[in-house]
Amino acid sequence: MHLAVTGNAAAGFLSAIRQPIFCPVAHGEGNFQAADEATVRRLDEAGLIAFRYVDAEGNPAGGRYPVNPNGSVADIAGICNAAGNVVGLMPHPEDHVMTIQNPVSTGGGMGLALFEVMING
């Protein structure tokens, strides 16, 4: 799956990630849910949506499977707190830090980029 950083994420260090990240999904169940559209809107306006599922070119998933692999509301793959120092993420960037870990050879940056910006950011 591919992830893109949202433009207004409170976790400002993520802005250094310029291209979609190829990030394997290693969970059997689980997705992001919200009580209603107003909640998603509030999260978005507050910059609390950190990542969304996108295709390899960075286009929105639009809820389409397999681009949005688990039916997460509004294609949300990761959120952050208001201070921007805590990020929760459903996919697993640690499963794609070396090119040998990409069995399907799709485009997109490696998950290593996320860890690099956390250290350098």
N, C-alpha and C positions, 0 to 999 in steps of 0.2 A: 504494500500500500504506500501511497505517497502522502506526505504532509506538507502543508505550507504554513508559515507563520502568518498570523493575522497582522494587519498593518498597524493596529492601535493597541497591541498587547501591552499590558502594564509591565510585563517582564521585558523591559527595554533591551536587555542584552541579546534577546532573540533576533533583533533587527539585523544582526550581522549575518544571519542565514538568508542568503539571497535566492537560492533555488530550492525546489521541492526536495524533501528528504525521502528516500526509499526506506521504509520502515516496516519490517515484518510484523504481522499480527500473530502473536503466539498464545492468545487466550482462546478458550473454547466458547466462552459466553461473555456477555457484558457489553454494554454500550452506554453512551451518555444520554441521559434522559432529563427533562425539565418539566416542571409542573404545567407550564403553558407557554405560549409564544411571548407573552409579556416578560416572563422570566428570562427567556433567551435574549430578548431585546435589551433588558437591563444588564445582563452579563456582557453583551456586546458593547453597549454604550459605556460601560465602566472599564472596558479593556481587559476583561477577565477571560475572554476566549483567546487562548494562546495559539492553538493549532486547529486547522480544519483539514479534512480529507480532500485531496485534489487528484486529478489524473497526472500522468507523467509530465505533461506540459504545463502543469500548474492551473489548469482550468477547474472550476468548482465541481465537486462530485454531484451536486444536485440530488443527493439521496440515492443515486444509482449504485446498485450492486454490480460488480465487486469493488468499484472505486470507493464507495463508503461500505466497507465490508461487514459492518455489524448493525447497520440501521441507526447509528447515532443521530440524534436530533440535530438539525442544522449542520450536519457534517462535522460536528465538534469532535476532535480527537484529543484535545488537551486544554486544560484551563489553568489559570494562575490566580494567586491572591492579589489583593489590591496593592500591596507593597511591591509585587513583582519578583519576590525572592523565593517563592514556592511555585513549582509547576507540576501538575499532575498530568500524566499522559497514558492513554490506553495502549497504543502500540509499543513495540520494544526496540528502541534505537540501539540498545546494547547487542542486539542480534545481528547488526549490520555495521560493524566498525571496520571491517576489512573486505576487500572486493571478493574474496573467496567465499564470503558468507552470503553472496547474492546468487541463489541458484537459478533465477529466471533472467538474469542479466538485463533487467529493465533500466531505464534511465533514472535520473535523480541522484542527488548526493547521498553519501553514506550517513548513517546515524552518528558517526564520529563527529560530524560538524556540531551537533547539539552539545556534546561534551566539551568540545573545544571552546565554544562560546561561553559555557558555564565557567570554565577555568579562566578564560581571558577577559570575560565581560565585566 
